[in-house]
């Protein structure tokens, strides 16, 4: 029989693979951003201070002639420049927000099996802003919804403020919770 010469039919199951950007906010974690939410990485962006603002959002940057709030996940007082990722929040109030990061984000394809084993309780302050998540090398990586970062309906701003005000106490509580 000529079975050796016949091509194997390809698997026609729909794939749930997802393209994300891996980013490293200043709190030392790794998060993922949906590929369609990332507008631009801006290295060493100029920041403007906003007096009497939330501890995690004490700065804005001007991006394409628009003021964009910059979210920090650790205390960063008197800072004038930072690496940021500008995100599309799909919000009428603030269509763009920026997240301070340590390095440029990196594209990654998350395959179906990567979503197994994800534990949202391992995501710290990011739990309030996640839409999904995956595992990488045993670490739960949250996939963040930018619209939830500034939303009054989530606890992200409160959690981020606590991390900025009392980082030592916040991380000690996280370690205690995990341990």
C-alpha positions in Angstrom: 0.0 0.0 0.0 1.0 3.5 -0.6 0.4 4.8 2.9 3.9 6.0 3.2 3.4 8.6 0.5 0.1 9.9 1.9 0.3 13.2 3.8 -1.0 13.2 7.3 -4.0 15.4 7.7 -3.3 18.4 9.8 -5.0 18.9 13.1 -8.0 21.2 12.5 -8.9 22.0 16.1 -9.1 25.7 16.8 -6.1 27.0 18.7 -6.4 29.1 21.8 -2.8 30.2 21.5 -2.3 33.9 22.4 0.3 36.5 21.5 1.3 38.6 24.5 4.0 41.1 25.5 5.9 40.1 28.7 6.7 43.2 30.8 8.6 43.7 34.0 7.0 46.5 36.1 9.2 48.0 38.8 7.8 45.8 41.6 10.0 42.9 40.3 7.1 40.8 38.8 6.5 39.6 35.3 3.2 40.4 33.7 1.7 39.9 30.3 -0.1 42.4 28.2 -2.5 41.4 25.3 -0.7 42.2 22.1 -3.4 44.6 20.9 -3.2 46.7 24.1 0.5 47.8 23.7 0.9 51.0 21.8 4.6 51.7 22.3 7.7 51.2 24.6 9.3 54.6 25.4 12.7 54.3 26.9 13.7 57.0 29.3 10.5 59.0 28.9 10.3 62.4 30.4 7.9 62.5 33.4 6.0 65.5 34.9 5.1 65.4 38.6 1.5 65.8 39.7 1.3 67.2 43.3 -1.2 65.7 45.7 -2.0 62.7 43.5 -2.3 59.0 44.2 1.1 57.5 45.4 1.1 55.0 42.4 0.2 57.6 39.9 2.3 60.8 40.7 3.5 61.4 37.2 2.3 62.0 33.6 4.1 61.9 30.4 3.3 63.7 27.2 2.9 61.1 24.4 1.9 62.2 20.9 0.8 65.6 22.4 -1.4 63.9 24.9 -1.0 63.8 28.7 -0.8 60.1 29.8 -0.9 59.0 33.4 2.1 56.8 34.4 1.5 54.0 36.9 4.4 52.9 39.2 4.2 49.7 41.3 6.8 50.8 43.8 7.7 54.1 45.5 9.4 56.4 43.0 9.5 60.0 44.3 11.4 62.8 42.6 11.9 60.8 39.4 12.1 62.7 36.1 12.6 59.9 33.6 11.5 56.2 33.3 11.1 53.4 30.8 7.4 53.1 30.1 5.0 51.0 28.1 2.0 53.1 26.7 -1.2 51.0 26.7 -4.5 51.5 25.0 -7.1 51.4 27.8 -10.1 51.7 25.5 -11.6 54.2 28.0 -13.3 57.4 27.1 -11.9 59.2 30.2 -8.3 58.2 29.6 -7.7 56.3 26.4 -4.0 55.7 27.2 -2.1 54.9 30.3 1.5 54.1 30.8 3.2 51.6 33.0 6.7 52.1 34.4 8.9 49.1 33.5 12.5 48.1 34.0 13.1 46.9 30.5 11.5 46.7 27.0 8.6 44.2 26.8 9.2 41.0 24.8 6.7 39.2 22.5 5.8 35.7 23.4 3.3 33.1 22.1 1.4 31.4 24.9 0.3 28.0 23.8 -2.9 26.2 25.0 -1.1 24.1 27.6 0.5 27.2 29.2 -2.9 28.2 30.5 -3.1 25.1 32.7 -1.9 25.5 36.2 -2.3 29.2 36.4 -3.1 30.4 39.9 -4.6 33.9 40.2 -3.9 34.1 43.9 -0.1 34.2 43.1 -0.5 37.5 41.2 -0.3 40.0 44.1 -1.5 43.5 43.2 -2.1 42.4 39.6 -4.9 40.1 40.6 -7.4 43.1 40.5 -6.5 43.8 36.8 -6.1 40.4 35.3 -8.2 38.9 32.5 -6.4 35.6 32.3 -3.0 34.1 33.0 -0.6 31.3 32.2 2.3 29.4 33.7 5.9 29.8 32.7 8.6 27.8 34.4 6.2 27.2 37.4 5.4 30.9 37.8 1.9 32.2 37.3 2.0 35.2 34.9 -1.1 37.4 34.9 -2.4 38.8 31.6 -3.5 42.4 32.4 -6.4 44.3 31.1 -5.2 48.0 30.9 -8.8 49.3 31.4 -8.8 47.7 34.9 -5.7 49.6 36.0 -7.4 52.9 36.5 -10.9 51.6 37.0 -12.7 52.6 40.3 -14.4 49.2 40.1 -11.2 47.3 40.8 -8.9 47.4 43.7 -5.7 47.8 41.6 -5.1 51.5 42.5 -5.6 50.8 46.2 -3.2 47.8 46.1 -0.7 49.7 44.1 -0.9 52.7 46.4 -0.2 50.4 49.4 2.8 48.9 47.6 4.1 52.4 46.9 3.5 53.7 50.4 4.7 50.8 52.5 6.7 48.5 50.1 8.4 46.6 52.9 5.2 45.8 54.8 3.3 45.0 51.5 5.9 42.5 50.3 6.2 41.0 53.8 2.4 40.4 53.8 2.7 38.8 50.3 5.5 36.5 51.5 3.5 35.5 54.6 0.4 34.8 52.5 2.5 32.6 50.1 4.5 30.8 52.8 
